[in-house]
Amino acid sequence: MASGALVLIILLIFILQNLQRVVISFLGWDFEWPLGVAILFAAIAGTLLMALAGGARIWQLRRNATPK
């Protein structure tokens, strides 16, 4: 619990120190977000994609390990 709170505090400090707005273009959409928030969303999206790929690999290995 304490380590989670520490990570949250560090993330909040990071976001508050990077408040300059940047324009982000993605698939024809343009967003204007604070830099810290944009990097945070990119990190979350990367984590979710890696979890999805890892889950697919685990499912594949379990399927192949089951006796037929």
Contacts in CASP RR format, 6 or more apart in sequence:
PFRMAT RR
TARGET T0000
AUTHOR 0000-0000-0000
METHOD contacts of the structure
MODEL  1
MASGALVLIILLIFILQNLQRVVISFLGWDFEWPLGVAILFAAIAGTLLM
ALAGGARIWQLRRNATPK
11 40 0 8 1.000
14 36 0 8 1.000
14 39 0 8 1.000
14 40 0 8 1.000
15 34 0 8 1.000
15 36 0 8 1.000
15 37 0 8 1.000
15 40 0 8 1.000
18 34 0 8 1.000
18 35 0 8 1.000
18 36 0 8 1.000
18 39 0 8 1.000
19 34 0 8 1.000
19 35 0 8 1.000
19 36 0 8 1.000
20 34 0 8 1.000
20 35 0 8 1.000
21 32 0 8 1.000
21 33 0 8 1.000
21 34 0 8 1.000
21 35 0 8 1.000
22 32 0 8 1.000
22 33 0 8 1.000
22 34 0 8 1.000
22 35 0 8 1.000
22 38 0 8 1.000
23 30 0 8 1.000
23 31 0 8 1.000
23 32 0 8 1.000
24 30 0 8 1.000
24 31 0 8 1.000
24 32 0 8 1.000
24 33 0 8 1.000
24 38 0 8 1.000
25 31 0 8 1.000
31 38 0 8 1.000
33 41 0 8 1.000
END
